[in-house]
């Protein structure tokens, strides 16, 4: 058996299985219950300074730290 055929068989089976497991793992990690505050904070970034300019404290990620606690 030549090298190409061997790598092709491995890629068709095990690598496909590993990539599928990685994809499912990323989806589970993104939708885990503890990530809701971080996603909510990221979604509110465009509206954070609607009525006033940003201060120096806001640029350091203070809102993200508050959302995680």
PyMOL commands that set and color helices and strands:
alter all, ss='L'
color gray80, all
select helices_A, chain A and resi 3-30+33-43+45-47+56-59+62-68
alter helices_A, ss='H'
color red, helices_A
deselect
rebuild
show_as cartoon
